[in-house]
């Protein structure tokens, strides 16, 4: 049986892959497009997510998750000049998250950590971050789909393909695998 930590790692990997696949489809211009006044571009969402990840996951077990060095308000300023810079920042945040989770063990899960002085068990903090990141990755995917229009390559079951998808899934024997293992 999978442990919580391996399961949650796969969930984070899944959401990162959705963001990766969206970013792959977008040009720098699209990534920086604010589709309306006071909206966040994909670049801004990436910057915010990565800033949050670096703050939350650095010294995760020993320091408050809201670091003094984090300048959250600047996460909503797009100063990127290349797509490579955006991707590097995206990956820096995710690498910090995965390095931390990979060093946790089941004994850590009931430990108390703090985010803005509010105590959380490690499990609660991980769940909080998974919810936050999936929310923002969903925004990235939605914006990608809007910006690409008819040229969007679906990241899930393409429209009109549910019957074929289900037929293929139900043609296999029942098995205990994580849903991401055969994507």
N, CA and C atoms as a LAMMPS dump frame, in Angstrom:
ITEM: TIMESTEP
0
ITEM: NUMBER OF ATOMS
549
ITEM: BOX BOUNDS ff ff ff
-5.0000000000000000e+02 5.0000000000000000e+02
-5.0000000000000000e+02 5.0000000000000000e+02
-5.0000000000000000e+02 5.0000000000000000e+02
ITEM: ATOMS id mol type element x y z
1 1 1 N 0.853 -1.188 0
2 1 2 C 0 0 0
3 1 3 C 0.893 1.243 0
4 2 1 N 0.492 2.225 -0.769
5 2 2 C 1.269 3.453 -0.851
6 2 3 C 1.139 4.253 0.436
7 3 1 N 2.203 4.894 0.792
8 3 2 C 2.157 5.777 1.949
9 3 3 C 1.599 7.129 1.529
10 4 1 N 1.221 7.895 2.516
11 4 2 C 0.736 9.246 2.248
12 4 3 C 1.773 10.05 1.486
13 5 1 N 3.033 9.958 1.901
14 5 2 C 4.07 10.774 1.274
15 5 3 C 4.288 10.411 -0.193
16 6 1 N 4.256 9.144 -0.528
17 6 2 C 4.426 8.791 -1.946
18 6 3 C 3.204 9.193 -2.745
19 7 1 N 2.021 9.069 -2.153
20 7 2 C 0.798 9.467 -2.839
21 7 3 C 0.77 10.978 -3.073
22 8 1 N 1.118 11.742 -2.061
23 8 2 C 1.069 13.201 -2.19
24 8 3 C 2.135 13.681 -3.168
25 9 1 N 3.272 12.999 -3.2
26 9 2 C 4.316 13.348 -4.167
27 9 3 C 3.782 13.174 -5.586
28 10 1 N 3.077 12.089 -5.826
29 10 2 C 2.496 11.855 -7.158
30 10 3 C 1.461 12.924 -7.496
31 11 1 N 0.705 13.37 -6.504
32 11 2 C -0.285 14.427 -6.748
33 11 3 C 0.417 15.726 -7.146
34 12 1 N 1.462 16.089 -6.407
35 12 2 C 2.221 17.296 -6.762
36 12 3 C 2.846 17.142 -8.152
37 13 1 N 3.388 15.974 -8.459
38 13 2 C 3.977 15.734 -9.783
39 13 3 C 2.932 15.899 -10.885
40 14 1 N 1.719 15.428 -10.612
41 14 2 C 0.635 15.554 -11.583
42 14 3 C 0.336 17.025 -11.874
43 15 1 N 0.193 17.829 -10.822
44 15 2 C -0.12 19.242 -11.045
45 15 3 C 1.043 19.971 -11.701
46 16 1 N 2.267 19.622 -11.341
47 16 2 C 3.414 20.215 -12.032
48 16 3 C 3.372 19.854 -13.51
49 17 1 N 3.043 18.602 -13.824
50 17 2 C 3.005 18.18 -15.233
51 17 3 C 1.938 18.932 -16.02
52 18 1 N 0.804 19.233 -15.391
53 18 2 C -0.225 20.027 -16.078
54 18 3 C 0.312 21.419 -16.397
55 19 1 N 1.012 22.017 -15.441
56 19 2 C 1.627 23.315 -15.682
57 19 3 C 2.704 23.23 -16.748
58 20 1 N 3.552 22.195 -16.67
59 20 2 C 4.611 22.007 -17.671
60 20 3 C 4.025 21.907 -19.073
61 21 1 N 2.993 21.086 -19.219
62 21 2 C 2.387 20.861 -20.537
63 21 3 C 1.702 22.12 -21.062
64 22 1 N 1.196 22.93 -20.16
65 22 2 C 0.602 24.201 -20.576
66 22 3 C 1.695 25.172 -21.003
67 23 1 N 2.706 25.318 -20.185
68 23 2 C 3.807 26.235 -20.511
69 23 3 C 4.479 25.851 -21.827
70 24 1 N 4.589 24.554 -22.085
71 24 2 C 5.181 24.091 -23.352
72 24 3 C 4.408 24.6 -24.561
73 25 1 N 3.097 24.763 -24.407
74 25 2 C 2.256 25.176 -25.532
75 25 3 C 2.24 26.688 -25.758
76 26 1 N 2.762 27.446 -24.804
77 26 2 C 2.613 28.904 -24.857
78 26 3 C 3.91 29.624 -25.209
79 27 1 N 3.783 30.677 -25.976
80 27 2 C 4.905 31.564 -26.276
81 27 3 C 5.112 32.503 -25.085
82 28 1 N 6.236 33.194 -25.08
83 28 2 C 6.492 34.201 -24.048
84 28 3 C 5.38 35.241 -24.035
85 29 1 N 4.983 35.693 -25.215
86 29 2 C 3.92 36.698 -25.308
87 29 3 C 2.628 36.198 -24.663
88 30 1 N 2.268 34.955 -24.914
89 30 2 C 1.045 34.39 -24.323
90 30 3 C 1.194 34.256 -22.808
91 31 1 N 2.351 33.804 -22.354
92 31 2 C 2.593 33.623 -20.919
93 31 3 C 2.479 34.95 -20.18
94 32 1 N 2.849 36.034 -20.829
95 32 2 C 2.814 37.346 -20.184
96 32 3 C 1.524 38.122 -20.461
97 33 1 N 0.599 37.533 -21.173
98 33 2 C -0.651 38.2 -21.538
99 33 3 C -1.594 38.288 -20.334
100 34 1 N -1.908 39.503 -19.939
101 34 2 C -2.944 39.73 -18.927
102 34 3 C -4.234 39.956 -19.704
103 35 1 N -5.111 38.966 -19.684
104 35 2 C -6.267 39.001 -20.584
105 35 3 C -7.273 40.092 -20.25
106 36 1 N -7.177 40.647 -19.059
107 36 2 C -8.015 41.789 -18.704
108 36 3 C -7.307 42.601 -17.632
109 37 1 N -7.776 43.829 -17.451
110 37 2 C -7.171 44.709 -16.46
111 37 3 C -7.25 44.074 -15.078
112 38 1 N -6.165 44.145 -14.345
113 38 2 C -6.062 43.608 -12.985
114 38 3 C -6.156 42.087 -12.911
115 39 1 N -5.95 41.416 -14.038
116 39 2 C -5.893 39.948 -13.984
117 39 3 C -4.435 39.529 -13.941
118 40 1 N -4.206 38.305 -13.556
119 40 2 C -2.843 37.781 -13.508
120 40 3 C -2.539 36.992 -14.76
121 41 1 N -1.396 37.251 -15.336
122 41 2 C -0.927 36.458 -16.471
123 41 3 C -0.397 35.125 -15.948
124 42 1 N -0.136 34.199 -16.855
125 42 2 C 0.487 32.935 -16.478
126 42 3 C 1.832 33.221 -15.805
127 43 1 N 2.589 34.18 -16.313
128 43 2 C 3.889 34.521 -15.727
129 43 3 C 3.747 34.947 -14.268
130 44 1 N 2.754 35.75 -13.972
131 44 2 C 2.521 36.21 -12.604
132 44 3 C 2.135 35.038 -11.709
133 45 1 N 1.277 34.161 -12.2
134 45 2 C 0.863 33.004 -11.395
135 45 3 C 2.065 32.111 -11.122
136 46 1 N 2.906 31.906 -12.137
137 46 2 C 4.129 31.119 -11.952
138 46 3 C 5.008 31.771 -10.879
139 47 1 N 5.178 33.069 -10.958
140 47 2 C 6.036 33.778 -10.003
141 47 3 C 5.477 33.66 -8.585
142 48 1 N 4.161 33.795 -8.452
143 48 2 C 3.529 33.667 -7.143
144 48 3 C 3.667 32.24 -6.6
145 49 1 N 3.373 31.256 -7.431
146 49 2 C 3.497 29.865 -6.984
147 49 3 C 4.916 29.555 -6.525
148 50 1 N 5.884 29.924 -7.332
149 50 2 C 7.273 29.633 -6.985
150 50 3 C 7.712 30.378 -5.73
151 51 1 N 7.296 31.632 -5.605
152 51 2 C 7.613 32.384 -4.397
153 51 3 C 7.021 31.727 -3.167
154 52 1 N 5.796 31.266 -3.286
155 52 2 C 5.146 30.572 -2.183
156 52 3 C 5.897 29.276 -1.86
157 53 1 N 6.235 28.512 -2.894
158 53 2 C 6.93 27.242 -2.667
159 53 3 C 8.274 27.46 -1.981
160 54 1 N 9.037 28.433 -2.447
161 54 2 C 10.343 28.685 -1.841
162 54 3 C 10.197 29.075 -0.377
163 55 1 N 9.189 29.868 -0.071
164 55 2 C 8.964 30.281 1.303
165 55 3 C 8.48 29.116 2.174
166 56 1 N 7.499 28.399 1.683
167 56 2 C 6.894 27.339 2.488
168 56 3 C 7.821 26.147 2.714
169 57 1 N 8.577 25.749 1.682
170 57 2 C 9.301 24.482 1.736
171 57 3 C 10.757 24.619 2.155
172 58 1 N 11.298 25.836 2.202
173 58 2 C 12.661 26.038 2.696
174 58 3 C 12.641 25.908 4.218
175 59 1 N 13.497 25.056 4.757
176 59 2 C 13.556 24.812 6.205
177 59 3 C 12.157 24.53 6.765
178 60 1 N 11.44 23.677 6.063
179 60 2 C 10.038 23.355 6.306
180 60 3 C 9.745 22.962 7.753
181 61 1 N 10.572 22.117 8.337
182 61 2 C 10.292 21.605 9.68
183 61 3 C 10.78 22.524 10.794
184 62 1 N 11.597 23.505 10.453
185 62 2 C 12.243 24.284 11.517
186 62 3 C 11.928 25.78 11.516
187 63 1 N 11.396 26.309 10.426
188 63 2 C 11.105 27.742 10.358
189 63 3 C 9.667 27.973 9.909
190 64 1 N 9.129 29.12 10.276
191 64 2 C 7.796 29.496 9.815
192 64 3 C 7.782 29.488 8.281
193 65 1 N 6.676 29.033 7.694
194 65 2 C 6.546 28.946 6.243
195 65 3 C 6.453 30.28 5.538
196 66 1 N 6.183 31.335 6.26
197 66 2 C 6.181 32.679 5.664
198 66 3 C 7.485 33.35 6.059
199 67 1 N 8.472 33.25 5.186
200 67 2 C 9.809 33.729 5.49
201 67 3 C 9.868 35.255 5.45
202 68 1 N 10.747 35.815 6.301
203 68 2 C 10.943 37.266 6.32
204 68 3 C 11.463 37.767 4.984
205 69 1 N 12.238 36.954 4.282
206 69 2 C 12.827 37.375 3.01
207 69 3 C 11.843 37.309 1.839
208 70 1 N 10.685 36.702 2.048
209 70 2 C 9.703 36.647 0.958
210 70 3 C 9.076 38.025 0.769
211 71 1 N 9.043 38.467 -0.46
212 71 2 C 8.401 39.738 -0.803
213 71 3 C 7.186 39.41 -1.667
214 72 1 N 6.103 38.98 -1.026
215 72 2 C 4.935 38.468 -1.732
216 72 3 C 4.373 39.461 -2.741
217 73 1 N 4.31 40.719 -2.379
218 73 2 C 3.732 41.708 -3.294
219 73 3 C 4.494 41.798 -4.615
220 74 1 N 5.8 41.558 -4.583
221 74 2 C 6.578 41.613 -5.824
222 74 3 C 6.334 40.402 -6.715
223 75 1 N 5.7 39.374 -6.16
224 75 2 C 5.355 38.204 -6.974
225 75 3 C 4.31 38.561 -8.036
226 76 1 N 3.67 39.688 -7.884
227 76 2 C 2.631 40.107 -8.815
228 76 3 C 3.134 41.178 -9.775
229 77 1 N 4.462 41.237 -9.924
230 77 2 C 5.113 42.116 -10.897
231 77 3 C 5.883 41.223 -11.864
232 78 1 N 5.588 41.321 -13.129
233 78 2 C 6.26 40.498 -14.134
234 78 3 C 7.496 41.228 -14.641
235 79 1 N 8.653 40.757 -14.2
236 79 2 C 9.913 41.332 -14.642
237 79 3 C 10.697 40.356 -15.524
238 80 1 N 10.052 39.275 -15.927
239 80 2 C 10.716 38.282 -16.761
240 80 3 C 10.957 38.836 -18.167
241 81 1 N 12.067 38.456 -18.764
242 81 2 C 12.359 38.897 -20.129
243 81 3 C 12.403 37.736 -21.125
244 82 1 N 12.48 36.504 -20.621
245 82 2 C 12.494 35.339 -21.515
246 82 3 C 11.637 34.221 -20.932
247 83 1 N 11.222 33.345 -21.796
248 83 2 C 10.474 32.165 -21.353
249 83 3 C 11.369 31.269 -20.492
250 84 1 N 12.645 31.213 -20.829
251 84 2 C 13.59 30.398 -20.067
252 84 3 C 13.681 30.854 -18.608
253 85 1 N 13.636 32.159 -18.386
254 85 2 C 13.643 32.687 -17.013
255 85 3 C 12.399 32.219 -16.256
256 86 1 N 11.272 32.268 -16.927
257 86 2 C 10.01 31.852 -16.301
258 86 3 C 10.075 30.369 -15.947
259 87 1 N 10.532 29.553 -16.879
260 87 2 C 10.622 28.113 -16.641
261 87 3 C 11.621 27.803 -15.525
262 88 1 N 12.725 28.526 -15.487
263 88 2 C 13.713 28.311 -14.428
264 88 3 C 13.115 28.634 -13.058
265 89 1 N 12.355 29.716 -12.978
266 89 2 C 11.731 30.101 -11.706
267 89 3 C 10.67 29.076 -11.311
268 90 1 N 9.863 28.644 -12.271
269 90 2 C 8.858 27.593 -12.063
270 90 3 C 9.526 26.349 -11.481
271 91 1 N 10.587 25.896 -12.105
272 91 2 C 11.262 24.671 -11.675
273 91 3 C 11.989 24.838 -10.344
274 92 1 N 12.48 26.03 -10.061
275 92 2 C 13.14 26.28 -8.779
276 92 3 C 12.172 26.046 -7.616
277 93 1 N 10.953 26.547 -7.749
278 93 2 C 9.945 26.338 -6.706
279 93 3 C 9.6 24.871 -6.537
280 94 1 N 9.331 24.205 -7.651
281 94 2 C 8.977 22.781 -7.586
282 94 3 C 10.121 21.946 -7.043
283 95 1 N 11.355 22.25 -7.428
284 95 2 C 12.508 21.499 -6.919
285 95 3 C 12.623 21.631 -5.408
286 96 1 N 12.369 22.828 -4.895
287 96 2 C 12.399 23.049 -3.45
288 96 3 C 11.35 22.176 -2.761
289 97 1 N 10.138 22.167 -3.311
290 97 2 C 9.057 21.352 -2.765
291 97 3 C 9.436 19.876 -2.763
292 98 1 N 9.86 19.355 -3.922
293 98 2 C 10.16 17.917 -4.018
294 98 3 C 11.358 17.528 -3.159
295 99 1 N 12.373 18.366 -3.078
296 99 2 C 13.517 18.055 -2.211
297 99 3 C 13.079 17.928 -0.76
298 100 1 N 12.182 18.804 -0.333
299 100 2 C 11.699 18.744 1.045
300 100 3 C 10.851 17.514 1.277
301 101 1 N 9.88 17.274 0.428
302 101 2 C 8.997 16.117 0.622
303 101 3 C 9.786 14.814 0.583
304 102 1 N 10.756 14.726 -0.307
305 102 2 C 11.551 13.5 -0.413
306 102 3 C 12.389 13.236 0.83
307 103 1 N 12.598 14.251 1.656
308 103 2 C 13.363 14.077 2.89
309 103 3 C 12.476 13.905 4.124
310 104 1 N 11.162 13.93 3.934
311 104 2 C 10.25 13.691 5.053
312 104 3 C 10.036 12.2 5.241
313 105 1 N 9.648 11.818 6.457
314 105 2 C 9.261 10.431 6.708
315 105 3 C 7.946 10.418 7.473
316 106 1 N 7.372 9.248 7.612
317 106 2 C 6.058 9.146 8.249
318 106 3 C 6.044 9.689 9.675
319 107 1 N 7.158 9.632 10.373
320 107 2 C 7.227 10.169 11.737
321 107 3 C 7.057 11.685 11.755
322 108 1 N 7.403 12.339 10.651
323 108 2 C 7.287 13.798 10.57
324 108 3 C 5.839 14.269 10.434
325 109 1 N 4.958 13.407 9.98
326 109 2 C 3.609 13.841 9.576
327 109 3 C 2.788 14.468 10.69
328 110 1 N 3.01 14.074 11.924
329 110 2 C 2.259 14.654 13.042
330 110 3 C 2.988 15.808 13.723
331 111 1 N 4.19 16.113 13.254
332 111 2 C 4.933 17.254 13.806
333 111 3 C 4.168 18.543 13.502
334 112 1 N 4.37 19.532 14.35
335 112 2 C 3.716 20.825 14.162
336 112 3 C 4.706 21.781 13.505
337 113 1 N 4.242 22.402 12.424
338 113 2 C 5.004 23.468 11.779
339 113 3 C 4.099 24.697 11.747
340 114 1 N 4.671 25.83 11.401
341 114 2 C 3.91 27.079 11.457
342 114 3 C 3.927 27.796 10.11
343 115 1 N 2.799 28.391 9.792
344 115 2 C 2.675 29.291 8.654
345 115 3 C 2.008 30.552 9.207
346 116 1 N 2.76 31.639 9.207
347 116 2 C 2.311 32.901 9.806
348 116 3 C 1.842 32.701 11.255
349 117 1 N 2.636 31.926 11.994
350 117 2 C 2.392 31.627 13.406
351 117 3 C 1.184 30.736 13.662
352 118 1 N 0.551 30.21 12.636
353 118 2 C -0.565 29.281 12.815
354 118 3 C -0.029 27.861 12.715
355 119 1 N -0.243 27.072 13.772
356 119 2 C 0.257 25.713 13.816
357 119 3 C -0.519 24.77 12.914
358 120 1 N 0.207 23.923 12.222
359 120 2 C -0.355 22.887 11.356
360 120 3 C 0.44 21.609 11.595
361 121 1 N -0.223 20.459 11.528
362 121 2 C 0.576 19.253 11.426
363 121 3 C 1.215 19.281 10.048
364 122 1 N 2.272 18.528 9.87
365 122 2 C 2.919 18.463 8.561
366 122 3 C 1.904 18.021 7.514
367 123 1 N 1.072 17.049 7.858
368 123 2 C 0.04 16.582 6.92
369 123 3 C -0.901 17.717 6.541
370 124 1 N -1.356 18.485 7.518
371 124 2 C -2.242 19.618 7.223
372 124 3 C -1.558 20.649 6.341
373 125 1 N -0.3 20.93 6.616
374 125 2 C 0.436 21.919 5.818
375 125 3 C 0.609 21.439 4.383
376 126 1 N 0.917 20.158 4.214
377 126 2 C 1.061 19.605 2.867
378 126 3 C -0.267 19.697 2.124
379 127 1 N -1.356 19.315 2.785
380 127 2 C -2.676 19.382 2.146
381 127 3 C -3.045 20.819 1.794
382 128 1 N -2.708 21.748 2.667
383 128 2 C -2.969 23.168 2.396
384 128 3 C -2.247 23.596 1.123
385 129 1 N -0.987 23.209 0.997
386 129 2 C -0.217 23.607 -0.173
387 129 3 C -0.71 22.906 -1.434
388 130 1 N -1.067 21.644 -1.35
389 130 2 C -1.602 20.945 -2.525
390 130 3 C -2.853 21.649 -3.033
391 131 1 N -3.726 22.046 -2.139
392 131 2 C -4.947 22.756 -2.541
393 131 3 C -4.612 24.094 -3.186
394 132 1 N -3.692 24.827 -2.592
395 132 2 C -3.302 26.127 -3.122
396 132 3 C -2.701 25.981 -4.508
397 133 1 N -1.804 25.024 -4.677
398 133 2 C -1.115 24.87 -5.956
399 133 3 C -2.048 24.346 -7.043
400 134 1 N -2.938 23.433 -6.692
401 134 2 C -3.865 22.923 -7.712
402 134 3 C -4.812 24.027 -8.176
403 135 1 N -5.201 24.907 -7.272
404 135 2 C -6.037 26.061 -7.621
405 135 3 C -5.345 26.924 -8.67
406 136 1 N -4.075 27.245 -8.419
407 136 2 C -3.355 28.114 -9.341
408 136 3 C -2.947 27.4 -10.626
409 137 1 N -2.605 26.134 -10.554
410 137 2 C -2.3 25.399 -11.786
411 137 3 C -3.552 25.335 -12.66
412 138 1 N -4.715 25.172 -12.042
413 138 2 C -5.966 25.216 -12.803
414 138 3 C -6.133 26.544 -13.526
415 139 1 N -5.744 27.633 -12.882
416 139 2 C -5.798 28.94 -13.533
417 139 3 C -4.845 28.983 -14.727
418 140 1 N -3.652 28.448 -14.556
419 140 2 C -2.671 28.421 -15.641
420 140 3 C -3.217 27.632 -16.826
421 141 1 N -3.782 26.465 -16.551
422 141 2 C -4.334 25.628 -17.626
423 141 3 C -5.487 26.354 -18.31
424 142 1 N -6.378 26.953 -17.54
425 142 2 C -7.505 27.669 -18.133
426 142 3 C -7.015 28.808 -19.026
427 143 1 N -6.082 29.587 -18.515
428 143 2 C -5.545 30.69 -19.327
429 143 3 C -4.876 30.153 -20.591
430 144 1 N -4.134 29.074 -20.456
431 144 2 C -3.504 28.469 -21.628
432 144 3 C -4.517 28.073 -22.676
433 145 1 N -5.6 27.468 -22.215
434 145 2 C -6.655 27.04 -23.137
435 145 3 C -7.309 28.238 -23.819
436 146 1 N -7.567 29.279 -23.061
437 146 2 C -8.162 30.496 -23.625
438 146 3 C -7.204 31.138 -24.638
439 147 1 N -5.954 31.238 -24.275
440 147 2 C -4.973 31.906 -25.132
441 147 3 C -4.671 31.11 -26.405
442 148 1 N -4.687 29.802 -26.331
443 148 2 C -4.394 28.972 -27.503
444 148 3 C -5.619 28.75 -28.381
445 149 1 N -6.806 28.841 -27.805
446 149 2 C -8.021 28.646 -28.592
447 149 3 C -8.057 27.279 -29.262
448 150 1 N -8.375 27.264 -30.538
449 150 2 C -8.531 25.994 -31.269
450 150 3 C -7.218 25.23 -31.4
451 151 1 N -6.09 25.871 -31.134
452 151 2 C -4.791 25.208 -31.221
453 151 3 C -4.372 24.523 -29.917
454 152 1 N -5.221 24.609 -28.886
455 152 2 C -4.939 23.986 -27.59
456 152 3 C -4.895 22.468 -27.734
457 153 1 N -3.881 21.85 -27.138
458 153 2 C -3.776 20.392 -27.074
459 153 3 C -4.261 19.968 -25.697
460 154 1 N -5.339 19.22 -25.659
461 154 2 C -5.979 18.827 -24.413
462 154 3 C -5.017 18.099 -23.484
463 155 1 N -5.142 18.369 -22.191
464 155 2 C -4.329 17.719 -21.178
465 155 3 C -5.084 16.594 -20.482
466 156 1 N -6.314 16.391 -20.881
467 156 2 C -7.122 15.331 -20.28
468 156 3 C -7.858 14.614 -21.412
469 157 1 N -9.016 14.108 -21.151
470 157 2 C -9.79 13.414 -22.17
471 157 3 C -10.331 14.467 -23.135
472 158 1 N -9.922 14.417 -24.407
473 158 2 C -10.421 15.415 -25.357
474 158 3 C -11.942 15.353 -25.502
475 159 1 N -12.513 16.485 -25.792
476 159 2 C -13.956 16.59 -25.988
477 159 3 C -14.398 15.554 -27.024
478 160 1 N -15.453 14.829 -26.684
479 160 2 C -16.012 13.825 -27.591
480 160 3 C -15.302 12.477 -27.546
481 161 1 N -14.316 12.332 -26.66
482 161 2 C -13.54 11.087 -26.601
483 161 3 C -13.769 10.282 -25.32
484 162 1 N -14.742 10.674 -24.516
485 162 2 C -14.978 9.984 -23.236
486 162 3 C -15.328 8.516 -23.429
487 163 1 N -16.166 8.228 -24.399
488 163 2 C -16.598 6.841 -24.622
489 163 3 C -15.401 5.961 -24.98
490 164 1 N -14.561 6.414 -25.891
491 164 2 C -13.38 5.641 -26.278
492 164 3 C -12.4 5.51 -25.112
493 165 1 N -12.22 6.582 -24.362
494 165 2 C -11.312 6.558 -23.221
495 165 3 C -11.777 5.526 -22.198
496 166 1 N -13.07 5.58 -21.851
497 166 2 C -13.609 4.63 -20.872
498 166 3 C -13.548 3.195 -21.392
499 167 1 N -13.813 3.001 -22.672
500 167 2 C -13.748 1.663 -23.261
501 167 3 C -12.353 1.077 -23.091
502 168 1 N -11.35 1.887 -23.354
503 168 2 C -9.96 1.44 -23.212
504 168 3 C -9.647 1.122 -21.747
505 169 1 N -10.086 1.962 -20.814
506 169 2 C -9.826 1.735 -19.388
507 169 3 C -10.516 0.469 -18.886
508 170 1 N -11.778 0.276 -19.285
509 170 2 C -12.521 -0.879 -18.802
510 170 3 C -12.138 -2.175 -19.517
511 171 1 N -11.323 -2.088 -20.556
512 171 2 C -10.848 -3.298 -21.235
513 171 3 C -9.707 -3.955 -20.46
514 172 1 N -9.173 -3.244 -19.482
515 172 2 C -8.067 -3.754 -18.667
516 172 3 C -8.597 -4.378 -17.379
517 173 1 N -7.799 -5.27 -16.824
518 173 2 C -8.127 -5.865 -15.525
519 173 3 C -8.055 -4.795 -14.44
520 174 1 N -8.827 -4.985 -13.394
521 174 2 C -8.739 -4.074 -12.25
522 174 3 C -7.342 -4.155 -11.675
523 175 1 N -6.836 -2.998 -11.271
524 175 2 C -5.476 -2.93 -10.765
525 175 3 C -5.383 -1.793 -9.771
526 176 1 N -4.467 -1.902 -8.843
527 176 2 C -4.249 -0.846 -7.852
528 176 3 C -3.037 -0.037 -8.284
529 177 1 N -3.302 1.082 -8.978
530 177 2 C -2.243 1.988 -9.407
531 177 3 C -2.706 3.417 -9.166
532 178 1 N -1.762 4.298 -9.091
533 178 2 C -2.107 5.708 -8.971
534 178 3 C -2.603 6.179 -10.346
535 179 1 N -3.614 7.005 -10.376
536 179 2 C -4.227 7.404 -11.649
537 179 3 C -3.246 8.064 -12.619
538 180 1 N -2.162 8.611 -12.108
539 180 2 C -1.204 9.28 -12.968
540 180 3 C -0.243 8.31 -13.672
541 181 1 N -0.235 7.064 -13.256
542 181 2 C 0.742 6.118 -13.775
543 181 3 C 0.507 5.737 -15.226
544 182 1 N -0.699 5.929 -15.728
545 182 2 C -0.938 5.58 -17.135
546 182 3 C -1.44 6.755 -17.961
547 183 1 N -1.035 7.953 -17.569
548 183 2 C -1.409 9.139 -18.35
549 183 3 C -0.47 9.316 -19.512
